[in-house]
Every structure is written in structure tokens, then in C-alpha cells.
Amino acid sequence: MAKKGAYMDEKKDELNVTRTLFELSTKVERIDSKLDLLIKADDKADKALAKSIENEHAIETMSKWTYGIGIALIVSILGIIAFFIERGI
């Protein structure tokens, strides 16, 4: 009878080890899928950062053009006003 009980205990231990290995395997798969999602999110963040830097440069360029055009318009208007003042109109 002692041998049969020892055999049953050994089988239970094997089942516990198998169950534990299966649970660990499942957890590793979940961690792996979460890491894949994290890598994708990191790639998206890198793309967003690159796009924001590109947009920053575009905004700076547009601001320079806006100031240049504004100054040109002011100078033109002042020139026209000076012309009319000299002509006495």
C-alpha cells in the first residue's frame, strides 16, 4: 500500500509541475504580447516626435514668411501714403 501511495504522490507532483509550467508559459505569452504592444507604441511615439519636430520647423518658416510679408506691406503702404502726401492729394 505504501508503494501505491508514493506512486500517487509522485503523479500529483508531476501534475503540479505540469500545471505550473503551463501557467508560466501562459504568463510568458501574455508578457510577450504586451511587449509587442509596447514596441508598437514606442514606434508610434517616435514617429509622432519626428512629425512634431518637422511641424515645428514648418511653423518657424511660415512665421518668417508672415513677418516678411507683413513688413513688406507696411513699407508699401507707408510709401503710398508718403507719395500722396508729397503730391498733396
PDB file of N, CA, C and O in Angstrom:
ATOM      1  N   MET A   1       0.818  -1.193   0.000  1.00  0.00           N
ATOM      2  CA  MET A   1       0.000   0.000   0.000  1.00  0.00           C
ATOM      3  C   MET A   1       0.860   1.256   0.000  1.00  0.00           C
ATOM      4  O   MET A   1       0.483   2.286  -0.557  1.00  0.00           O
ATOM      5  N   ALA A   2       2.020   1.149   0.634  1.00  0.00           N
ATOM      6  CA  ALA A   2       2.897   2.310   0.721  1.00  0.00           C
ATOM      7  C   ALA A   2       3.423   2.682  -0.652  1.00  0.00           C
ATOM      8  O   ALA A   2       3.595   3.861  -0.962  1.00  0.00           O
ATOM      9  N   LYS A   3       3.676   1.673  -1.471  1.00  0.00           N
ATOM     10  CA  LYS A   3       4.176   1.957  -2.806  1.00  0.00           C
ATOM     11  C   LYS A   3       3.117   2.648  -3.651  1.00  0.00           C
ATOM     12  O   LYS A   3       3.424   3.550  -4.431  1.00  0.00           O
ATOM     13  N   LYS A   4       1.882   2.225  -3.493  1.00  0.00           N
ATOM     14  CA  LYS A   4       0.807   2.825  -4.272  1.00  0.00           C
ATOM     15  C   LYS A   4       0.607   4.288  -3.877  1.00  0.00           C
ATOM     16  O   LYS A   4       0.389   5.130  -4.748  1.00  0.00           O
ATOM     17  N   GLY A   5       0.675   4.601  -2.604  1.00  0.00           N
ATOM     18  CA  GLY A   5       0.547   5.977  -2.125  1.00  0.00           C
ATOM     19  C   GLY A   5       1.696   6.842  -2.613  1.00  0.00           C
ATOM     20  O   GLY A   5       1.497   7.998  -2.987  1.00  0.00           O
ATOM     21  N   ALA A   6       2.894   6.284  -2.608  1.00  0.00           N
ATOM     22  CA  ALA A   6       4.063   7.032  -3.089  1.00  0.00           C
ATOM     23  C   ALA A   6       3.919   7.301  -4.580  1.00  0.00           C
ATOM     24  O   ALA A   6       4.281   8.376  -5.057  1.00  0.00           O
ATOM     25  N   TYR A   7       3.393   6.328  -5.318  1.00  0.00           N
ATOM     26  CA  TYR A   7       3.173   6.499  -6.754  1.00  0.00           C
ATOM     27  C   TYR A   7       2.157   7.608  -7.010  1.00  0.00           C
ATOM     28  O   TYR A   7       2.331   8.416  -7.922  1.00  0.00           O
ATOM     29  N   MET A   8       1.102   7.645  -6.209  1.00  0.00           N
ATOM     30  CA  MET A   8       0.066   8.677  -6.356  1.00  0.00           C
ATOM     31  C   MET A   8       0.636  10.059  -6.035  1.00  0.00           C
ATOM     32  O   MET A   8       0.335  11.041  -6.715  1.00  0.00           O
ATOM     33  N   ASP A   9       1.467  10.121  -4.987  1.00  0.00           N
ATOM     34  CA  ASP A   9       2.093  11.402  -4.644  1.00  0.00           C
ATOM     35  C   ASP A   9       3.005  11.875  -5.774  1.00  0.00           C
ATOM     36  O   ASP A   9       3.059  13.063  -6.089  1.00  0.00           O
ATOM     37  N   GLU A  10       3.719  10.925  -6.376  1.00  0.00           N
ATOM     38  CA  GLU A  10       4.612  11.270  -7.486  1.00  0.00           C
ATOM     39  C   GLU A  10       3.803  11.790  -8.674  1.00  0.00           C
ATOM     40  O   GLU A  10       4.205  12.758  -9.320  1.00  0.00           O
ATOM     41  N   LYS A  11       2.681  11.163  -8.960  1.00  0.00           N
ATOM     42  CA  LYS A  11       1.818  11.610 -10.059  1.00  0.00           C
ATOM     43  C   LYS A  11       1.250  12.997  -9.774  1.00  0.00           C
ATOM     44  O   LYS A  11       1.167  13.830 -10.678  1.00  0.00           O
ATOM     45  N   LYS A  12       0.857  13.252  -8.522  1.00  0.00           N
ATOM     46  CA  LYS A  12       0.341  14.575  -8.153  1.00  0.00           C
ATOM     47  C   LYS A  12       1.422  15.630  -8.320  1.00  0.00           C
ATOM     48  O   LYS A  12       1.161  16.737  -8.793  1.00  0.00           O
ATOM     49  N   ASP A  13       2.646  15.273  -7.924  1.00  0.00           N
ATOM     50  CA  ASP A  13       3.754  16.218  -8.088  1.00  0.00           C
ATOM     51  C   ASP A  13       3.994  16.517  -9.568  1.00  0.00           C
ATOM     52  O   ASP A  13       4.236  17.664  -9.944  1.00  0.00           O
ATOM     53  N   GLU A  14       3.924  15.473 -10.408  1.00  0.00           N
ATOM     54  CA  GLU A  14       4.097  15.672 -11.844  1.00  0.00           C
ATOM     55  C   GLU A  14       2.993  16.565 -12.401  1.00  0.00           C
ATOM     56  O   GLU A  14       3.252  17.429 -13.239  1.00  0.00           O
ATOM     57  N   LEU A  15       1.767  16.358 -11.939  1.00  0.00           N
ATOM     58  CA  LEU A  15       0.650  17.187 -12.391  1.00  0.00           C
ATOM     59  C   LEU A  15       0.838  18.633 -11.947  1.00  0.00           C
ATOM     60  O   LEU A  15       0.570  19.558 -12.713  1.00  0.00           O
ATOM     61  N   ASN A  16       1.296  18.832 -10.717  1.00  0.00           N
ATOM     62  CA  ASN A  16       1.538  20.187 -10.223  1.00  0.00           C
ATOM     63  C   ASN A  16       2.640  20.868 -11.028  1.00  0.00           C
ATOM     64  O   ASN A  16       2.535  22.050 -11.355  1.00  0.00           O
ATOM     65  N   VAL A  17       3.691  20.124 -11.345  1.00  0.00           N
ATOM     66  CA  VAL A  17       4.785  20.689 -12.144  1.00  0.00           C
ATOM     67  C   VAL A  17       4.275  21.036 -13.535  1.00  0.00           C
ATOM     68  O   VAL A  17       4.581  22.105 -14.063  1.00  0.00           O
ATOM     69  N   THR A  18       3.502  20.139 -14.126  1.00  0.00           N
ATOM     70  CA  THR A  18       2.950  20.388 -15.457  1.00  0.00           C
ATOM     71  C   THR A  18       2.032  21.603 -15.435  1.00  0.00           C
ATOM     72  O   THR A  18       2.110  22.453 -16.322  1.00  0.00           O
ATOM     73  N   ARG A  19       1.176  21.693 -14.446  1.00  0.00           N
ATOM     74  CA  ARG A  19       0.258  22.826 -14.322  1.00  0.00           C
ATOM     75  C   ARG A  19       1.046  24.127 -14.133  1.00  0.00           C
ATOM     76  O   ARG A  19       0.732  25.150 -14.742  1.00  0.00           O
ATOM     77  N   THR A  20       2.065  24.071 -13.285  1.00  0.00           N
ATOM     78  CA  THR A  20       2.890  25.256 -13.038  1.00  0.00           C
ATOM     79  C   THR A  20       3.603  25.687 -14.314  1.00  0.00           C
ATOM     80  O   THR A  20       3.660  26.877 -14.625  1.00  0.00           O
ATOM     81  N   LEU A  21       4.146  24.726 -15.049  1.00  0.00           N
ATOM     82  CA  LEU A  21       4.812  25.054 -16.316  1.00  0.00           C
ATOM     83  C   LEU A  21       3.832  25.661 -17.317  1.00  0.00           C
ATOM     84  O   LEU A  21       4.170  26.610 -18.025  1.00  0.00           O
ATOM     85  N   PHE A  22       2.623  25.115 -17.373  1.00  0.00           N
ATOM     86  CA  PHE A  22       1.609  25.655 -18.275  1.00  0.00           C
ATOM     87  C   PHE A  22       1.244  27.082 -17.881  1.00  0.00           C
ATOM     88  O   PHE A  22       1.117  27.953 -18.742  1.00  0.00           O
ATOM     89  N   GLU A  23       1.076  27.324 -16.585  1.00  0.00           N
ATOM     90  CA  GLU A  23       0.748  28.673 -16.113  1.00  0.00           C
ATOM     91  C   GLU A  23       1.878  29.648 -16.422  1.00  0.00           C
ATOM     92  O   GLU A  23       1.637  30.780 -16.841  1.00  0.00           O
ATOM     93  N   LEU A  24       3.111  29.200 -16.212  1.00  0.00           N
ATOM     94  CA  LEU A  24       4.258  30.055 -16.527  1.00  0.00           C
ATOM     95  C   LEU A  24       4.332  30.346 -18.026  1.00  0.00           C
ATOM     96  O   LEU A  24       4.622  31.470 -18.435  1.00  0.00           O
ATOM     97  N   SER A  25       4.070  29.336 -18.825  1.00  0.00           N
ATOM     98  CA  SER A  25       4.078  29.519 -20.276  1.00  0.00           C
ATOM     99  C   SER A  25       3.012  30.523 -20.699  1.00  0.00           C
ATOM    100  O   SER A  25       3.257  31.368 -21.560  1.00  0.00           O
ATOM    101  N   THR A  26       1.843  30.433 -20.100  1.00  0.00           N
ATOM    102  CA  THR A  26       0.764  31.371 -20.399  1.00  0.00           C
ATOM    103  C   THR A  26       1.151  32.792 -19.999  1.00  0.00           C
ATOM    104  O   THR A  26       0.898  33.742 -20.741  1.00  0.00           O
ATOM    105  N   LYS A  27       1.759  32.932 -18.837  1.00  0.00           N
ATOM    106  CA  LYS A  27       2.184  34.261 -18.379  1.00  0.00           C
ATOM    107  C   LYS A  27       3.260  34.839 -19.290  1.00  0.00           C
ATOM    108  O   LYS A  27       3.247  36.032 -19.594  1.00  0.00           O
ATOM    109  N   VAL A  28       4.187  33.994 -19.724  1.00  0.00           N
ATOM    110  CA  VAL A  28       5.246  34.460 -20.627  1.00  0.00           C
ATOM    111  C   VAL A  28       4.640  34.916 -21.955  1.00  0.00           C
ATOM    112  O   VAL A  28       5.072  35.923 -22.517  1.00  0.00           O
ATOM    113  N   GLU A  29       3.653  34.190 -22.456  1.00  0.00           N
ATOM    114  CA  GLU A  29       2.987  34.590 -23.699  1.00  0.00           C
ATOM    115  C   GLU A  29       2.295  35.941 -23.535  1.00  0.00           C
ATOM    116  O   GLU A  29       2.364  36.786 -24.428  1.00  0.00           O
ATOM    117  N   ARG A  30       1.629  36.147 -22.402  1.00  0.00           N
ATOM    118  CA  ARG A  30       0.974  37.436 -22.146  1.00  0.00           C
ATOM    119  C   ARG A  30       1.999  38.559 -22.070  1.00  0.00           C
ATOM    120  O   ARG A  30       1.793  39.634 -22.634  1.00  0.00           O
ATOM    121  N   ILE A  31       3.096  38.311 -21.378  1.00  0.00           N
ATOM    122  CA  ILE A  31       4.152  39.328 -21.277  1.00  0.00           C
ATOM    123  C   ILE A  31       4.713  39.635 -22.659  1.00  0.00           C
ATOM    124  O   ILE A  31       4.963  40.795 -22.986  1.00  0.00           O
ATOM    125  N   ASP A  32       4.909  38.608 -23.464  1.00  0.00           N
ATOM    126  CA  ASP A  32       5.433  38.791 -24.817  1.00  0.00           C
ATOM    127  C   ASP A  32       4.487  39.633 -25.665  1.00  0.00           C
ATOM    128  O   ASP A  32       4.927  40.519 -26.398  1.00  0.00           O
ATOM    129  N   SER A  33       3.187  39.358 -25.566  1.00  0.00           N
ATOM    130  CA  SER A  33       2.228  40.147 -26.347  1.00  0.00           C
ATOM    131  C   SER A  33       2.178  41.591 -25.855  1.00  0.00           C
ATOM    132  O   SER A  33       2.019  42.514 -26.654  1.00  0.00           O
ATOM    133  N   LYS A  34       2.311  41.791 -24.549  1.00  0.00           N
ATOM    134  CA  LYS A  34       2.334  43.156 -24.013  1.00  0.00           C
ATOM    135  C   LYS A  34       3.588  43.886 -24.466  1.00  0.00           C
ATOM    136  O   LYS A  34       3.535  45.082 -24.756  1.00  0.00           O
ATOM    137  N   LEU A  35       4.709  43.191 -24.532  1.00  0.00           N
ATOM    138  CA  LEU A  35       5.941  43.810 -25.023  1.00  0.00           C
ATOM    139  C   LEU A  35       5.818  44.193 -26.494  1.00  0.00           C
ATOM    140  O   LEU A  35       6.323  45.234 -26.914  1.00  0.00           O
ATOM    141  N   ASP A  36       5.141  43.345 -27.278  1.00  0.00           N
ATOM    142  CA  ASP A  36       4.911  43.687 -28.683  1.00  0.00           C
ATOM    143  C   ASP A  36       4.092  44.966 -28.792  1.00  0.00           C
ATOM    144  O   ASP A  36       4.385  45.829 -29.619  1.00  0.00           O
ATOM    145  N   LEU A  37       3.063  45.086 -27.955  1.00  0.00           N
ATOM    146  CA  LEU A  37       2.248  46.301 -27.961  1.00  0.00           C
ATOM    147  C   LEU A  37       3.065  47.508 -27.525  1.00  0.00           C
ATOM    148  O   LEU A  37       2.899  48.603 -28.063  1.00  0.00           O
ATOM    149  N   LEU A  38       3.940  47.311 -26.559  1.00  0.00           N
ATOM    150  CA  LEU A  38       4.796  48.394 -26.084  1.00  0.00           C
ATOM    151  C   LEU A  38       5.757  48.847 -27.179  1.00  0.00           C
ATOM    152  O   LEU A  38       5.998  50.043 -27.343  1.00  0.00           O
ATOM    153  N   ILE A  39       6.297  47.903 -27.918  1.00  0.00           N
ATOM    154  CA  ILE A  39       7.207  48.241 -29.017  1.00  0.00           C
ATOM    155  C   ILE A  39       6.458  49.020 -30.088  1.00  0.00           C
ATOM    156  O   ILE A  39       6.985  49.996 -30.624  1.00  0.00           O
ATOM    157  N   LYS A  40       5.233  48.601 -30.405  1.00  0.00           N
ATOM    158  CA  LYS A  40       4.435  49.333 -31.394  1.00  0.00           C
ATOM    159  C   LYS A  40       4.136  50.748 -30.905  1.00  0.00           C
ATOM    160  O   LYS A  40       4.208  51.703 -31.679  1.00  0.00           O
ATOM    161  N   ALA A  41       3.805  50.881 -29.636  1.00  0.00           N
ATOM    162  CA  ALA A  41       3.523  52.209 -29.078  1.00  0.00           C
ATOM    163  C   ALA A  41       4.773  53.074 -29.104  1.00  0.00           C
ATOM    164  O   ALA A  41       4.694  54.273 -29.372  1.00  0.00           O
ATOM    165  N   ASP A  42       5.918  52.479 -28.830  1.00  0.00           N
ATOM    166  CA  ASP A  42       7.180  53.223 -28.867  1.00  0.00           C
ATOM    167  C   ASP A  42       7.472  53.704 -30.287  1.00  0.00           C
ATOM    168  O   ASP A  42       7.921  54.834 -30.482  1.00  0.00           O
ATOM    169  N   ASP A  43       7.220  52.848 -31.277  1.00  0.00           N
ATOM    170  CA  ASP A  43       7.421  53.247 -32.673  1.00  0.00           C
ATOM    171  C   ASP A  43       6.499  54.405 -33.045  1.00  0.00           C
ATOM    172  O   ASP A  43       6.916  55.348 -33.717  1.00  0.00           O
ATOM    173  N   LYS A  44       5.245  54.327 -32.604  1.00  0.00           N
ATOM    174  CA  LYS A  44       4.302  55.412 -32.889  1.00  0.00           C
ATOM    175  C   LYS A  44       4.746  56.704 -32.219  1.00  0.00           C
ATOM    176  O   LYS A  44       4.630  57.782 -32.802  1.00  0.00           O
ATOM    177  N   ALA A  45       5.253  56.598 -31.001  1.00  0.00           N
ATOM    178  CA  ALA A  45       5.729  57.790 -30.288  1.00  0.00           C
ATOM    179  C   ALA A  45       6.925  58.405 -31.007  1.00  0.00           C
ATOM    180  O   ALA A  45       7.035  59.628 -31.094  1.00  0.00           O
ATOM    181  N   ASP A  46       7.818  57.568 -31.520  1.00  0.00           N
ATOM    182  CA  ASP A  46       8.968  58.080 -32.274  1.00  0.00           C
ATOM    183  C   ASP A  46       8.517  58.797 -33.541  1.00  0.00           C
ATOM    184  O   ASP A  46       9.045  59.855 -33.883  1.00  0.00           O
ATOM    185  N   LYS A  47       7.538  58.220 -34.239  1.00  0.00           N
ATOM    186  CA  LYS A  47       7.013  58.860 -35.451  1.00  0.00           C
ATOM    187  C   LYS A  47       6.338  60.184 -35.109  1.00  0.00           C
ATOM    188  O   LYS A  47       6.498  61.168 -35.831  1.00  0.00           O
ATOM    189  N   ALA A  48       5.588  60.210 -34.018  1.00  0.00           N
ATOM    190  CA  ALA A  48       4.909  61.445 -33.607  1.00  0.00           C
ATOM    191  C   ALA A  48       5.920  62.520 -33.239  1.00  0.00           C
ATOM    192  O   ALA A  48       5.723  63.690 -33.567  1.00  0.00           O
ATOM    193  N   LEU A  49       6.992  62.145 -32.567  1.00  0.00           N
ATOM    194  CA  LEU A  49       8.035  63.104 -32.213  1.00  0.00           C
ATOM    195  C   LEU A  49       8.693  63.665 -33.467  1.00  0.00           C
ATOM    196  O   LEU A  49       8.912  64.872 -33.567  1.00  0.00           O
ATOM    197  N   ALA A  50       9.008  62.799 -34.417  1.00  0.00           N
ATOM    198  CA  ALA A  50       9.627  63.259 -35.665  1.00  0.00           C
ATOM    199  C   ALA A  50       8.694  64.211 -36.404  1.00  0.00           C
ATOM    200  O   ALA A  50       9.135  65.229 -36.938  1.00  0.00           O
ATOM    201  N   LYS A  51       7.407  63.881 -36.436  1.00  0.00           N
ATOM    202  CA  LYS A  51       6.431  64.737 -37.118  1.00  0.00           C
ATOM    203  C   LYS A  51       6.297  66.076 -36.404  1.00  0.00           C
ATOM    204  O   LYS A  51       6.177  67.112 -37.058  1.00  0.00           O
ATOM    205  N   SER A  52       6.315  66.074 -35.085  1.00  0.00           N
ATOM    206  CA  SER A  52       6.185  67.333 -34.346  1.00  0.00           C
ATOM    207  C   SER A  52       7.403  68.221 -34.567  1.00  0.00           C
ATOM    208  O   SER A  52       7.267  69.442 -34.657  1.00  0.00           O
ATOM    209  N   ILE A  53       8.589  67.629 -34.656  1.00  0.00           N
ATOM    210  CA  ILE A  53       9.793  68.415 -34.943  1.00  0.00           C
ATOM    211  C   ILE A  53       9.712  68.997 -36.349  1.00  0.00           C
ATOM    212  O   ILE A  53      10.071  70.153 -36.574  1.00  0.00           O
ATOM    213  N   GLU A  54       9.239  68.190 -37.288  1.00  0.00           N
ATOM    214  CA  GLU A  54       9.063  68.670 -38.667  1.00  0.00           C
ATOM    215  C   GLU A  54       8.058  69.825 -38.708  1.00  0.00           C
ATOM    216  O   GLU A  54       8.281  70.821 -39.396  1.00  0.00           O
ATOM    217  N   ASN A  55       6.968  69.690 -37.980  1.00  0.00           N
ATOM    218  CA  ASN A  55       5.962  70.751 -37.930  1.00  0.00           C
ATOM    219  C   ASN A  55       6.510  72.009 -37.271  1.00  0.00           C
ATOM    220  O   ASN A  55       6.168  73.120 -37.677  1.00  0.00           O
ATOM    221  N   GLU A  56       7.352  71.846 -36.263  1.00  0.00           N
ATOM    222  CA  GLU A  56       7.962  72.997 -35.603  1.00  0.00           C
ATOM    223  C   GLU A  56       8.789  73.806 -36.600  1.00  0.00           C
ATOM    224  O   GLU A  56       8.729  75.036 -36.617  1.00  0.00           O
ATOM    225  N   HIS A  57       9.557  73.106 -37.427  1.00  0.00           N
ATOM    226  CA  HIS A  57      10.369  73.801 -38.429  1.00  0.00           C
ATOM    227  C   HIS A  57       9.483  74.475 -39.481  1.00  0.00           C
ATOM    228  O   HIS A  57       9.778  75.581 -39.933  1.00  0.00           O
ATOM    229  N   ALA A  58       8.407  73.804 -39.863  1.00  0.00           N
ATOM    230  CA  ALA A  58       7.490  74.387 -40.846  1.00  0.00           C
ATOM    231  C   ALA A  58       6.836  75.645 -40.285  1.00  0.00           C
ATOM    232  O   ALA A  58       6.668  76.629 -41.006  1.00  0.00           O
ATOM    233  N   ILE A  59       6.470  75.624 -39.022  1.00  0.00           N
ATOM    234  CA  ILE A  59       5.853  76.797 -38.386  1.00  0.00           C
ATOM    235  C   ILE A  59       6.847  77.943 -38.320  1.00  0.00           C
ATOM    236  O   ILE A  59       6.481  79.094 -38.558  1.00  0.00           O
ATOM    237  N   GLU A  60       8.106  77.641 -37.997  1.00  0.00           N
ATOM    238  CA  GLU A  60       9.126  78.692 -37.964  1.00  0.00           C
ATOM    239  C   GLU A  60       9.283  79.336 -39.340  1.00  0.00           C
ATOM    240  O   GLU A  60       9.379  80.558 -39.453  1.00  0.00           O
ATOM    241  N   THR A  61       9.307  78.511 -40.381  1.00  0.00           N
ATOM    242  CA  THR A  61       9.442  79.028 -41.743  1.00  0.00           C
ATOM    243  C   THR A  61       8.243  79.892 -42.108  1.00  0.00           C
ATOM    244  O   THR A  61       8.404  80.967 -42.686  1.00  0.00           O
ATOM    245  N   MET A  62       7.047  79.431 -41.776  1.00  0.00           N
ATOM    246  CA  MET A  62       5.841  80.202 -42.084  1.00  0.00           C
ATOM    247  C   MET A  62       5.825  81.519 -41.314  1.00  0.00           C
ATOM    248  O   MET A  62       5.388  82.544 -41.839  1.00  0.00           O
ATOM    249  N   SER A  63       6.295  81.493 -40.083  1.00  0.00           N
ATOM    250  CA  SER A  63       6.347  82.724 -39.287  1.00  0.00           C
ATOM    251  C   SER A  63       7.294  83.732 -39.921  1.00  0.00           C
ATOM    252  O   SER A  63       6.987  84.923 -39.975  1.00  0.00           O
ATOM    253  N   LYS A  64       8.437  83.268 -40.399  1.00  0.00           N
ATOM    254  CA  LYS A  64       9.387  84.166 -41.067  1.00  0.00           C
ATOM    255  C   LYS A  64       8.755  84.789 -42.305  1.00  0.00           C
ATOM    256  O   LYS A  64       8.888  85.991 -42.537  1.00  0.00           O
ATOM    257  N   TRP A  65       8.069  83.972 -43.099  1.00  0.00           N
ATOM    258  CA  TRP A  65       7.401  84.491 -44.296  1.00  0.00           C
ATOM    259  C   TRP A  65       6.311  85.490 -43.914  1.00  0.00           C
ATOM    260  O   TRP A  65       6.159  86.524 -44.564  1.00  0.00           O
ATOM    261  N   THR A  66       5.564  85.188 -42.877  1.00  0.00           N
ATOM    262  CA  THR A  66       4.490  86.082 -42.435  1.00  0.00           C
ATOM    263  C   THR A  66       5.055  87.426 -42.007  1.00  0.00           C
ATOM    264  O   THR A  66       4.529  88.470 -42.393  1.00  0.00           O
ATOM    265  N   TYR A  67       6.118  87.412 -41.216  1.00  0.00           N
ATOM    266  CA  TYR A  67       6.738  88.672 -40.797  1.00  0.00           C
ATOM    267  C   TYR A  67       7.292  89.420 -42.004  1.00  0.00           C
ATOM    268  O   TYR A  67       7.150  90.640 -42.087  1.00  0.00           O
ATOM    269  N   GLY A  68       7.910  88.723 -42.927  1.00  0.00           N
ATOM    270  CA  GLY A  68       8.460  89.360 -44.126  1.00  0.00           C
ATOM    271  C   GLY A  68       7.389  90.013 -44.971  1.00  0.00           C
ATOM    272  O   GLY A  68       7.550  91.144 -45.428  1.00  0.00           O
ATOM    273  N   ILE A  69       6.291  89.298 -45.180  1.00  0.00           N
ATOM    274  CA  ILE A  69       5.188  89.849 -45.972  1.00  0.00           C
ATOM    275  C   ILE A  69       4.552  91.017 -45.233  1.00  0.00           C
ATOM    276  O   ILE A  69       4.208  92.026 -45.848  1.00  0.00           O
ATOM    277  N   GLY A  70       4.394  90.891 -43.923  1.00  0.00           N
ATOM    278  CA  GLY A  70       3.822  91.988 -43.129  1.00  0.00           C
ATOM    279  C   GLY A  70       4.672  93.241 -43.220  1.00  0.00           C
ATOM    280  O   GLY A  70       4.146  94.338 -43.409  1.00  0.00           O
ATOM    281  N   ILE A  71       5.972  93.090 -43.090  1.00  0.00           N
ATOM    282  CA  ILE A  71       6.869  94.246 -43.187  1.00  0.00           C
ATOM    283  C   ILE A  71       6.814  94.843 -44.588  1.00  0.00           C
ATOM    284  O   ILE A  71       6.802  96.064 -44.741  1.00  0.00           O
ATOM    285  N   ALA A  72       6.781  93.991 -45.613  1.00  0.00           N
ATOM    286  CA  ALA A  72       6.697  94.485 -46.992  1.00  0.00           C
ATOM    287  C   ALA A  72       5.407  95.273 -47.204  1.00  0.00           C
ATOM    288  O   ALA A  72       5.427  96.318 -47.853  1.00  0.00           O
ATOM    289  N   LEU A  73       4.293  94.792 -46.671  1.00  0.00           N
ATOM    290  CA  LEU A  73       3.020  95.505 -46.809  1.00  0.00           C
ATOM    291  C   LEU A  73       3.061  96.845 -46.085  1.00  0.00           C
ATOM    292  O   LEU A  73       2.600  97.855 -46.617  1.00  0.00           O
ATOM    293  N   ILE A  74       3.604  96.858 -44.887  1.00  0.00           N
ATOM    294  CA  ILE A  74       3.686  98.117 -44.128  1.00  0.00           C
ATOM    295  C   ILE A  74       4.546  99.126 -44.867  1.00  0.00           C
ATOM    296  O   ILE A  74       4.176 100.295 -44.973  1.00  0.00           O
ATOM    297  N   VAL A  75       5.693  98.688 -45.380  1.00  0.00           N
ATOM    298  CA  VAL A  75       6.575  99.593 -46.131  1.00  0.00           C
ATOM    299  C   VAL A  75       5.869 100.096 -47.382  1.00  0.00           C
ATOM    300  O   VAL A  75       5.973 101.275 -47.717  1.00  0.00           O
ATOM    301  N   SER A  76       5.152  99.217 -48.075  1.00  0.00           N
ATOM    302  CA  SER A  76       4.426  99.628 -49.281  1.00  0.00           C
ATOM    303  C   SER A  76       3.349 100.654 -48.947  1.00  0.00           C
ATOM    304  O   SER A  76       3.220 101.664 -49.638  1.00  0.00           O
ATOM    305  N   ILE A  77       2.582 100.404 -47.899  1.00  0.00           N
ATOM    306  CA  ILE A  77       1.520 101.338 -47.505  1.00  0.00           C
ATOM    307  C   ILE A  77       2.119 102.674 -47.091  1.00  0.00           C
ATOM    308  O   ILE A  77       1.600 103.728 -47.458  1.00  0.00           O
ATOM    309  N   LEU A  78       3.216 102.637 -46.324  1.00  0.00           N
ATOM    310  CA  LEU A  78       3.874 103.894 -45.936  1.00  0.00           C
ATOM    311  C   LEU A  78       4.411 104.628 -47.166  1.00  0.00           C
ATOM    312  O   LEU A  78       4.363 105.857 -47.221  1.00  0.00           O
ATOM    313  N   GLY A  79       4.912 103.898 -48.135  1.00  0.00           N
ATOM    314  CA  GLY A  79       5.379 104.513 -49.382  1.00  0.00           C
ATOM    315  C   GLY A  79       4.250 105.179 -50.138  1.00  0.00           C
ATOM    316  O   GLY A  79       4.411 106.288 -50.648  1.00  0.00           O
ATOM    317  N   ILE A  80       3.105 104.513 -50.214  1.00  0.00           N
ATOM    318  CA  ILE A  80       1.944 105.086 -50.905  1.00  0.00           C
ATOM    319  C   ILE A  80       1.466 106.332 -50.168  1.00  0.00           C
ATOM    320  O   ILE A  80       1.155 107.342 -50.800  1.00  0.00           O
ATOM    321  N   ILE A  81       1.404 106.273 -48.842  1.00  0.00           N
ATOM    322  CA  ILE A  81       0.991 107.437 -48.044  1.00  0.00           C
ATOM    323  C   ILE A  81       1.968 108.587 -48.257  1.00  0.00           C
ATOM    324  O   ILE A  81       1.550 109.733 -48.425  1.00  0.00           O
ATOM    325  N   ALA A  82       3.267 108.289 -48.251  1.00  0.00           N
ATOM    326  CA  ALA A  82       4.272 109.338 -48.477  1.00  0.00           C
ATOM    327  C   ALA A  82       4.119 109.932 -49.872  1.00  0.00           C
ATOM    328  O   ALA A  82       4.272 111.140 -50.051  1.00  0.00           O
ATOM    329  N   PHE A  83       3.819 109.097 -50.856  1.00  0.00           N
ATOM    330  CA  PHE A  83       3.611 109.575 -52.221  1.00  0.00           C
ATOM    331  C   PHE A  83       2.439 110.559 -52.271  1.00  0.00           C
ATOM    332  O   PHE A  83       2.542 111.629 -52.871  1.00  0.00           O
ATOM    333  N   PHE A  84       1.326 110.186 -51.634  1.00  0.00           N
ATOM    334  CA  PHE A  84       0.156 111.067 -51.653  1.00  0.00           C
ATOM    335  C   PHE A  84       0.407 112.355 -50.870  1.00  0.00           C
ATOM    336  O   PHE A  84      -0.090 113.415 -51.249  1.00  0.00           O
ATOM    337  N   ILE A  85       1.167 112.272 -49.793  1.00  0.00           N
ATOM    338  CA  ILE A  85       1.482 113.475 -49.013  1.00  0.00           C
ATOM    339  C   ILE A  85       2.350 114.420 -49.843  1.00  0.00           C
ATOM    340  O   ILE A  85       2.116 115.629 -49.833  1.00  0.00           O
ATOM    341  N   GLU A  86       3.346 113.897 -50.562  1.00  0.00           N
ATOM    342  CA  GLU A  86       4.207 114.736 -51.398  1.00  0.00           C
ATOM    343  C   GLU A  86       3.426 115.373 -52.539  1.00  0.00           C
ATOM    344  O   GLU A  86       3.691 116.520 -52.901  1.00  0.00           O
ATOM    345  N   ARG A  87       2.482 114.661 -53.102  1.00  0.00           N
ATOM    346  CA  ARG A  87       1.688 115.175 -54.225  1.00  0.00           C
ATOM    347  C   ARG A  87       0.612 116.149 -53.745  1.00  0.00           C
ATOM    348  O   ARG A  87       0.071 116.932 -54.525  1.00  0.00           O
ATOM    349  N   GLY A  88       0.319 116.086 -52.464  1.00  0.00           N
ATOM    350  CA  GLY A  88      -0.701 116.973 -51.922  1.00  0.00           C
ATOM    351  C   GLY A  88      -2.111 116.500 -52.213  1.00  0.00           C
ATOM    352  O   GLY A  88      -3.045 117.301 -52.265  1.00  0.00           O
ATOM    353  N   ILE A  89      -2.263 115.226 -52.398  1.00  0.00           N
ATOM    354  CA  ILE A  89      -3.589 114.698 -52.706  1.00  0.00           C
ATOM    355  C   ILE A  89      -4.265 114.211 -51.452  1.00  0.00           C
ATOM    356  O   ILE A  89      -5.396 113.728 -51.508  1.00  0.00           O
TER     357      ILE A  89
END
